[in-house]
Amino acid sequence: MGQVVQWLLRIAGGMVGIVLLLGLGVYYLASRSLPDYDKTLITPGVLAPVEIVRDNANVPHILGATDQDAFFALGYAHAQDRLWQMMMMRRTAQGRLSELFGRRTLPVDSLIRRFDFYTLARSSVDAQDPRTQAALKAYANGVNTRIDEINQNALGRGAPEFFLFPSAIAPWQPADSLAIQKLMALQLSGHLEEEVLRARTSLLVPDQTRLADILPDAPGSGVAALPEYAALVPGAPRFAATTRLPDHPLSPFPRRALAGASNAWAAAPHRSASGGTLLANDPHLGLSAPGIWYLARMELSSGGVIGASIPGIPAILTGRSARLGWGLTSAYVDDQDLFIEKLNPDNPEEYRTPDGFKPFETRKSIVNIADEAPVTLTLRWTENGPVLPGSHYSLNTITPEGHVAALGWTALSPRDTSMSAAIALMYAQDVNEGLAAAEAYISPAQNLTLADRDTVALKVVGAVPRRNAAHQSKGRMPSLGWVPENRWDGRMPYASNPAFVAPVGGIVGNTNNKTVERPFPNHVSFHWGDSQRIQRWSRLMQGRQVHTRDSFIEAQLDTVSFTARALLPLIGADLWFTGEAAPDGTPQRLRQRALTLLADWNGEMNEHMPEPLIYAAWLRALQDRLIRDELGPLAEEYTHVEPLFIERVYRDVDGAAIWCDVIQSAPRETCTDMARLALDDALVWISERYGTQLDSLRWGDAHQATHDHQVLGEVPVLKYFVNIRQSTSGGDNTLQRGRTSGTGPDPFQNVHAAGYRGVYDFADPDSSVFIAATGQSGHFLSRYYDDMAQLWRRGEYVPMSLDPDLARAAAVGVTRLVPPQ
């Protein structure tokens, strides 16, 4: 018996030893790809010596003699820290994920191939101005120099992920950067889904007044009534099953409620305590680890620029120089239209045009799949745009038999000069030059906020389609592609894009709110991204005669929900402090306690408080009860609470209180009944998930920021090393926006937020600050993988200085790129 025990112990010890050796081997191989920031590299890619000085936050300060060398060094720095991320974004834009990940990503590749991003990117290279073409080439050379260095010196293939998904790394090309820019346009565009949802809802709720309840217009002048979708496109199926977008962490297709958001505002000198202009910007995108943003500083012939870049793109997209600051927010320009194209009954390879039937433009495209036979796609284009399969965007639910859906979209330009605009903006010296630089910008449409030393401005930049005044659906729902009035006629002139330059009030800003009210077809959009945050922002801006850098930071980090303050008194009007006393342990007692907590709450969505969770769960349950009987399974598509809908119902605007009555039940339910029932629903859900002790609830437990690794984040054990999870404040409608997932078992997870925050003070530019959500490195063994995460969560920043001496003072390394002698 003793010998058996000894042998078992030996075997167990041997297995432990083997596991340890394997672990050490994996760690060694993975750590080989950690970049060395303190070195000298001889490379023919530079014309003169260049220094990449990494400050104590690992922000590279690129100091060189020529602009070409600066762009080369930026490419090299991006590849040092984010090579895997860059390769995945390139693969996504090319529709080549399935070569690594198999059939699961085939729907992603299939849809991306329909958009033909990479072909459009290649054709757009020659459309760039000479300065941008030179920047793209130099940047690509910098990336490729790092790839060559990795291969020659066996530096762990450049990132640990490449060991798990081995494949040759193709050299970087200028078109790759343009393709990634188109990928960003996709992530920021949601009008396609909005059109589909409006059409589907119209089929179930044909009353235009009720349709305006559930899909309300932003406050302002009314919109002329639209025809029912069933009348616009006869034969559309009313009850077809929903088809989901590709479900994969690498999928670039955002759900409707996550299609892009941001904040930006600026103050003129007479509204600034220091006498200089101020600018704040925090663009919102889906959270991931590493984050999408990469902080960098470049020294150009026009001076230094510093701010946030996206690995793969050779530009500081939001940031400042010594004289000019710029920030971006999603403009929600209606730059997408769906066209229902009629097939020729005698030849399905033709579609109807105003001049009769015409053949589709077609091309075969082969998608290679790991460990499987390749799949051949037939790509089809009409005069209006690419044909999309009914299996995506629920297009099968609104497309009649014998028809297909095609997409018109400004991002599908084969001569997209948006990169030239981004590069030119870095060279601009004042607001006027910044506005002129942005004229070349095409997509995604943005609100560009500018501040020089004397002036502030906001301008909508990007292509705005020119539509006919007789358009059947005004671009709000899919329309017939062969009707001439529905087709685009080029783009509106840049001068007609809304602009606010040197306003009398001295402050400009945008929270994705409605910026202008114009009659169709000169409108910008019918669908906007915010009607709530703007209310809180206006109050904070007007609450002070003058502002400071710190007051701008305070506004950026504000977590008070105007929505909660506005809606709770409406929905709880007949519930506060009413009812008989109830014993402990009963639903009535729990409801009374919840109402008492909410009655004393100021609407602050603080992570440590219970009230935000009770409020959020109540509103979510209430909207579901209001719409479920009318919409049935389509209610699942309304993943987030629409505050304007709740307000219309509880104020009974145009008879909207009718939503409170359950159609299928005999009694006539009141809105008070629905509020009470929804609160009970919410408390049952909270009790099952978090317990019945309401006072001990924490909003942050439900509202965790999910910075997940897009590939390794689902791997057992490894996910605990690569994912970054944080308790966070804020919510869907606060200035410190933490957009919730809206679906699944954790509907309040924070999945979409400000991955970058910057505040620029031109009275003392080097006192400006910025922060990214995770860290500079994409290598999970690096100390810089998540070193900014806790700073970001706590609302802290790092210095944003162009002073090279400050960067050198606490540098973590200096990389010298030297040409051969």
N, C-alpha and C positions, 0 to 999 in steps of 0.2 A: 504493500500500500504506500509506504514511504517513497519507494522508487517511482511509483506512478505520479505522486504529488511533485517529486523533484523534476520529472520529465515535463509535466504540465507547466511548472514554473519556468523551466528552460524554454519551452515552446512559446509561452506567453512573453517571456523576456525577449526572445528572438524576434517575435512579431512586433513588439514595441520598438526594438532597435531598428528593424526594417522600416517601420513607419517613420521613425525619426530621421533615418537616413534619406528616405524619399522626400520628407518635408524639407530637410536641409538642401537637398538637390534642387527641388523646385524653387526654394527661396533663392539659392545661388543663381539659377538661371534667370529668375524674374528680376533679381537685383542687378544683373548685368545691364539691363536696359535703363536703369536710373541714370539720367544725364549728369555729366560732369560739367558744372557751370564755371569752373576755374581752370582755363586751359588756353592754349594757343593752337589754332588750326590754320594750316597753310592751304589756301584754296584759290584756284584761278577765277573763281566766281566774283571776286571783288576787285575793284580798280585800285583801292588804297586801303590801308588798315582801318578796320571797324571794331569798335568795342560794344559788347552787349553787357552792360553793367546791371546786375540784378540786385535791387535794393532788398531790405530786410523782409519785405512781403513777397519777394521773388518776382517783382514786376520788372521786366527787362527795359532798360533805358538804352536805346540804340543810338550810338554816336558815331557818325561816319562823315566822310568828306563829300560824298555825292548822294543824290537821291536814289540812284540805282543801287548803291551799296546798302542804303537804309532798307529798301524793300527786300533785298536779298537777305539781310540779317533778320528781318521780321519773319520771312519764310523759314529760315533756319530755326529761330526761336520757337515758332509754332510747332515745327516738326519735333523739336527736342521734347516738348511737354505734351503735345496732343496728337501724336501721329496716328494712333488707333482711331481716335475720334474723327480726324480728317479723312482717313480711308473709309470709315463707315459712312460718313456723309457723302463722299464721292460715290461709293457703291449704291447708296440709296438713290441719289440723283440719276445714276446710270441705269437703275433697275437691275442690279446684279447681286442683290443680297442672297438670293437662293443658291448661288454658287457656294456659299459658306454654310447657310443655315437650313437648306433643304426646302421641302414643300411648304413649310409653315409660312415662309415669307413670299411665296409665289403670288398671292393676291396683291402684295405691296408692289412687287416688280411689275406685275401685269398692268396695274393702273398707272404707275410711273411711266411705263413704256408708251401708254396711250397719250400721255402729255408730251412725250418726245423731248423732255428737258435737255438731254445731252446734245441732241442734234441742233436744237435751237441755241444752246450755249456755244457750240463750235462755230455756228454761222454768225454769232454776235461778236466774236473776237475781233474780226476785221472792222466792225462798226465802231469800236472804241477809238478815242482820240490817241495821237501818237504817245503822249505822256502816259496814258493808262496802259497802252500796249507794252510800253517799256517796263512799267511797274509790274504788270502781270508776268512778263518773262523773267524779270529779276527775282520776283518772289518765287516762281516755280523753280528757278535755279537754286535758290536757297533751300527749299524743301528737298530737292534732289541731292544736294550736297550732304544733307543730314542722312538721307537714305543710303547714299554711297558709303558714308562714314560708318554707319551701322553694319553694313555688309562686309566692309573691308576689315573692321576691327572686332567682328563677332560680338556686337553690343546687344545681345539678347533679343535680336530681331526688332528692337525699337520699342516694344511694349509687351507685357506679359501675355496679353490676349492673343498675340500672333503665334504663341506656342500652342494654344488650344485650337486656333482656327488657321492652320498654316496655309499660306498662299503667297504667291509671288507678289511683290509690291511694285506696281507699274510706276514709272516716273510721273511726276506731277506735270500737268499741262495747264496753260492759261485758261483753257475752256473749263477745267475742273473748278476754278474759282467762280466762274460765271454760273456754272450749274448749281453750286451750293447757294448762290444768291437766289436762284429760282426756287430752290428748296425752301428757303426762308419765306419767299412769297406764298408758297403753298401753305406753310404753317400759319400765316397771318391772314388767310382768306377764308371767309365763311359764308359768302353770299350764295354760293351754290346750294349748300345745305339749307340755308334760309328759304330759298325759293322752293325747294322740294317740300320742306315742312309746311310752308304756307299753302302749297297746292294740296297736300294730303289732308291738312286740317280743313281746307275749304270743301273738300269732298264729303267730310263728315259734319261740318258746321257751315252750311251754305249761307246762313244769315251773316251778311257783311258786318253788322253791328257786333255780333258775338265774336266774329273773327277778329275784329279790332280790339276785343277785350283780351283774348288770350295771346294775341300777337300785336301788342299795342305799338302805336307810333310814339316816338319821343315827343314830349310836350312842344307845342308850337302850332302853326297853322295846320289845318286839316288836309287830308288827302282825298282827292276825288274817288268815288266808289269804283271798285274794280269789278269786272264780271266774275261770276263763279268759274272755278277752274273747269268744272264739268261742261260749262258752256263754251269756254275758251278752247279746250281740247276734248272734244267729244270722244267717248269710248275709254277714258282713263279708268283703270280699275279702282274701285272704292275700298276694297278690303284686302288688298294684296299684302303678303307678309313683309315685314321689315327686313332689309338686307343690310348688314352691318359693314362698316369700313374695316379694312384689314386690321386684325387684332394682333399686334406684335409690338414689343417695346421700342423697336426701331422704326415703326410706322410713322411717317411724317404727316399723316392725315389727321388733323385735329377734329375732335368732336365740335359740334356747332357752338357750344358754350365756351370752348377753349381756343377760339380762333385768333386770339391776339388781343393785347391790351397794353396800356402804359400810362404813365403820368409825366407831364412836363409843364413847367411854368417858369416865367422870368419876370424880373422887376427892373424898371428903369431907374436911373440914378436918383430921381426925386422921390422914389418910393423905397429907397435903400438908406439905412442908417449911416452907412459908410460913404455914401456918395458915389458908389460904383454899381454897375449892374450886377444882378444875381441870376443864376439859372440852375434849376434842378431837373433831373431826369431819372426815371426808373422804368425802363422797358420791361414788360411782363411776357414771359414765355414759359413753356413747360419746364418743370424742374427735372434735373438729371444730375448724375455724378459721372464724370465732371460736368460742370455747368457749361452752357453754350458760350458764355462770355470769357474773354481772356484780356486782362489788363496789359497795356503796353504804352511805351513812349517812343517816339521816333523824332530824330532831328533831320528836318528837310531844309532845302534851300530857302524856303519861306519862313523857317523858324521851327521851333519844337511843337509837336502835337502829342497829346496824352489822353487816354480814355480807354474805351472798351472796343475790342476787335472780336471777330469770330474766326477761329482757326480755319484756314482755307481761303480767307478773303483778305487781300492786302490793303486794308483800310481801317482807320479808326472811325467806327460808325457812329459813336456818340462820345463826345469829349470836348476838348478845348485846345486852343493854342494860346499864345500870350495875349492875343487880341480878340479872339472870337470863340464863343462856345456854341455848341449845337446839340440838340436833343431830339429824340424821335418818339412819336406815339402813333399807333394805328389810326389811320384816317377814316376807315370804314367806307371808303369810296366804293360805289357799286360798280365794280370792275369785272363782274362775272355775269353772264346770262346763259341760261339753258335754252336750247332750241330743240323742239320736237320736229324731227325730220321724217317725212313720209317716204316709205320705200315704194319703188315701182312694183305693182302687183305682178307684172310680167317678167321682171328682172330685179331681184333683190340686191343686185350689185349697183343699182342706181337709186338716187334719191331726188325728190322734187325740189326745184328751184323756181324763182320767178319766171325763168325762161324755159321751163319744162324739165324733164328728167335728165340727170347728168350722172356720169359714173363717179363713185367715190374715188378719192386719191388713196391708194392702198400701198402697203409695204409689209413684207414679212419680217418678223423679229423673233429670234431664237433666244429663249431663256434657258440657260444651263442650270441644272438642279443637282445639288450634292447627292451622290449615290443613287441617282435616278436618271432616266432618259430625259433629254431636254424637251421642252414644250415650245411649239411654234405658234406665235400669235400673228393674227392678221390685223394690222393697224389700219384704221380707216379715218379719213378726214373729209369734212365737208367744207363748203365755202365759209361756214360759220365757225368751224373749229373741229377738234378731234371728237370722234364718236366714243362715248363711254359705255361700258357694259352695264346692263341692268342690275348686275349682281353687286354694284357699289352705289353708295349714296342713296339706296332705296329707289333708284331710278325705275325699277320694275313696277313700283307702285303708282307711278304717274305717267307711264308711257303706254299708249294704246297699242293693241296688236297691229302689226304692219308698220310700226314706226320705230325709230331709235332716237336717242338723245345725244346732242352734240353741245360742246361747251365753248362759248366765246369768253376769252379772258385776256386781259392786257399783258399778263406775264408770258403769254405764248408768242411774243414778238420775236422774229428771227434776227432783229437788229436792235436788241435791247442795250441801251447805253447807260443803264443805271450805275454800272461800275465806274464809268467816266465821271458821273456826277458825284459819287462817293469820294473818288480821288480828288476831284477839283475842290470839294468842300474843305479838305484838309489844307489847301493852299490859300483859301479865301482869307482876307484880312479884315473884313467888316461885314455888316449885315447885307449891304447891297451886293457885294461880291458873292456872299453865300446864297442869296436868292437867285442870282444869275447862274451860279454853278448848278443849282438844283433843277434847272430847266431840262437837262438831259435825262432826268430820272424818270423811269417808266413804272417799275413795280418792285415790291408791293407799295401801294400808295401809303404815304405817311404824312403826318403833321410835323413839319420841321420847325422847331423852336430855336430862335437865334438870339444871341446877345453879344454885342461888342461893347466897347467901353462907354458908349453914349446911348445906344438904341437897343430896343428889344423888338422882336417880330415873331409872327407865326404864319406859316404858309403851308397850304395843302400841296404836296408835291407828288407827282405820279400821273400816269395817263388816265384821263376820264373819258369813257366812251361817249361818242356823239350819237344820241338816239333821236328818232323821229318823234315829234309831238303826238303822232297818232299811234304810237306803239300800243299794242293791245293790252299788255299787262304792266306797262311802265317799268319793265325789268323786275317786277316783284314776284312773278311766277313764271314758270316755263311758258314759252310762246311758240307759235308755229314758225318754223324756219324758212318757209317758202313765201311768207307774206312780206313784201318789201318794207312795209312800215315797221316791222319788228327787227330789221337788220341794222347793224351798226354802220355809221358813215364816218369812219375814221375816228379821230379823237378831238376833244375840245382844246382850244389854244391854252397854253400855259398861263397866259395873262388872266384868263377867266377863273383859274383856280382861286378859291377864297384866300385872302391875305389880310393880315392885321399888322401893320407896321407903325411903330411909334404911337401906340394908342394914348389918348388923352389921360386915361386912368392910370397909365404907367405899368400895368400888369397884364400879361397874356398867359394863357394856360390851356391845357387840354387834358381831360381824363377819359378820352374816347367818347366824349359827349357830342351832342349835335352842335355843329359849329356855324351852320348857316341855314336859313330857310329860303329856298328858291323854288319857284314853280317848275314842274317837270316840263321839258327835259333838261333844264339848266341846273337841276338839283345836284347835289353831291351824292346823297344816299337817302333812302327811306329807313334803313336799318342802321342803328348806332350801337356802340358798345357800352354806353353808360348813361344812365339818367339819375344816378344816386350819388356817386362819389363827387360829382361836380357840385352838388349842394353843400357838402361839407367843405370842399375846397374853397368855394366862394365865401363861405362864412369865415374861414381862417384867413384868407387873403384880405378881406374887407375889415376884419377885426383889428387890424393894425394900420396906422398911418404909414409907417415905414417898416421894412423887413431887414433881417440880417441873415447871415449864413445859417445861424442856429435856428431861426424861426422857419427857414426853408426845410431844414433837417427835421424839425418838429412836425411840420406838415407831412413830409414824406413818410414819417413813422406813425402818423396818427391812426388810431384803431377805433375811433368812435363811429358807430354805424348810424348815419342819418336814417337809413331804412328802418332800423329797429325803433328809433325814436318816433318815426312817422306812422308806422303800421301798428305797433302794439296798442296804442290808445284806441285804434279803430276796431281791431279784431277782438279786443278784450273789454270793450266798452260796457257790456252787460254782464261781465264775469267778475270784475274786480270786487272783492270784499262782499260777495253775495253767497247765499246758500246757508244751510244749517251746519252747525258744528258736526264734524265727523270724527269717529274714533281712529286711533292709529292703525295703520295697516290697511286702510281702505283706499280705493281709488279716489274717492272724494277728498280725503285728507291730503293725499299726495298732490291732487290738483290744486287745493287751497294753498299748500306750501309753495308750489311752483308759481302761482299767481302772486303770492306775497313777495317772493324773491324778485320777480320781474317788475313789480310795482315800485320797488326801491332802486331799480337799476337805471343807470344813465346811458346805456347803449354802448358802453365800451367793450369791445371784443377782446378782452384780456385773456391770455392763455391760462391764468390761474383762477379764473372765476367760473362758477357754474351757470350763471345766467345765459351766456352766449350759446351754450349747448342746448339748454331748454328752449330758447328762442328759435335757434336754427332748426331743431327737430320739429317744433310746433309749426313753423311756416312751411316746412317741407311736407309734413303730413296734411296740412290744410290745403295746399295747392292740389295735392293728389286727390283728396276727397272732392274738391270742387270740379275737377275735370275728368275724373275717371269714368263716370257714367256716360258722358258725352263722347269721349274719345276712345274708350276701351284700351286696347293694347298700344295705341298711338300715344297714350299718356306717358309711356316709358321714354319717349323721345324728349319730353319736357323735364330734363334732368335737374334744372335749377329753378329756384323760385323767381318769378317775374314780379317785382314789386308793383309795377304799374297795373298789372292785372289784379292783384290783391286789393289795391287801392280802389280801382274801378268797381270791383264787386262790393266792397264794404262802404263805399260812398254811393252805390247804386247809380253810377254814371250811365245814362242811356239805358236804364233797366238791367244793368249788369248783375244785380243781386239775384237774378233768375238762376245763376250758376249754383247758388246754394241749395236749390231744390233738387233732390235726387229723382231723376226721371222715372226710374223703375219702381219707386216706392209709392204707396198710396198716400201717406201723409205729405203735407207740404212743409219741408224743412226750412227753417230760417237760418240766416247767416250766424246768429248766435249759437244755434244748434251745431252747425258745422264747426265753429270755433271750439266749442266745448269738446265735441267728439274728436277733433284733430289733436287737441291738447292731451286727451286721454291716450290716443294712439301714440303720440310722441313719448309720453311718460312710460307706457308699456315697453316701447323700444329701448328707452334709456335704462329702465329697470333690468331688462334682460341682458343688456350689454355692460352696464356700468354699476348697477345696483340701485337701491331705493333711497340711499342717503344723498338727497339732492344737494345739501350744503357742501358735501365733500367732492362733488364733481369738478373736473377741470376741463375747460374747453380745449386746452392744449393736448390732452390725451386723445381727443378725437381729431383735432386739427394739426396733425403732425405733418411737417414738410417732408415730402418723399423725394429726396435726391437719390434716385436709384440708378445703378449702373445698367445701361440699356441691354447689355449682353450677359454679364455675369450676375446681375441682380436677382436672378431666379435660381441660381445654383445653390443647393444646400450647403450649409456651413460657410461657403465663400461669400454668400450674400451679406453675412454679418461684418465682413471686412470691407466690402466695396460699396454698400449702400450707406447713405447718411440720412438718418431720421432725426427730426428735431421738433419739440413742442413749440408751436408758434401762435402768436396773437393775430388779430386781423380776421378778415372774412371776405365773402364775395363782394361786398359793397363798401369796404373801407378804403381809405387812401393807401394805407399799408395793406395792399390787396393780397389775400391768400385764397385764390379761387379753389373751391372744393371740387372733388371729383364728381359728385352728384350721382354716382352709381355704385353698385356692389355693396359688400358688407360694411365698408368704411366710407360712407358717402361724404364725410366731412374732412377727409384727408386733404391737405394743402398740396395741390399738384401743379399749380400754375401761379407764379409770383414774380416779383422783381428780382431777377438774377443779377442785376447790376443796379447800383444806386450811385449817383454822382451829384455833387452840389458845388457850383463854381462861383467864386466871388472875385469880380474884376477890380475891386478896390485893392485887393491883395491876392493876386492870382495863386500864389504858392500856398495860401491858406485853404485852397480848395481841397475837397476830400472825395474819395470814392471807395467802393467795396464791391466784390463779387460774392456769389452765394456759396461757393465751395472752396476752391483754391486754384492756383495756377496750373498745377500738374494734373495730368490724367492718369498718372501711375499710382496705383493704390498703396504702394509701399513707400511713396514719397511723403515726407513731412509736409509738403505743400499741396497734398491731395485735398485736405479738408481743413487747413489751418485758418481759413477765413470764415468757415461755416458758423462757428460760435460768435464771432464778431458780427456777422450778418444777422444772426438770430437776435442778438441783443441790441441791434440798432447802432452798432459802432462802425467806424470808418477808418481808412488808412490815408495818410497824406498823399496829395496829388500835386506833386511839385515838378517843375521843369528844371530845377536847379541841379546840375550834374554833380555838384559837390555834396549835396545832401544824399544823392543816390550812392555815391562812393563811400560816404562816411560809415555806413553800416552794411556794405554790400556782402551778399552771401556768395558772390563769385563774379568774376569778370572773364568773359569769353572774348578772345581776340581773334578776329578773322583777318588773315594776312595774305596778300598776294605773293606768288612765288617770286623770288629774287631774279 
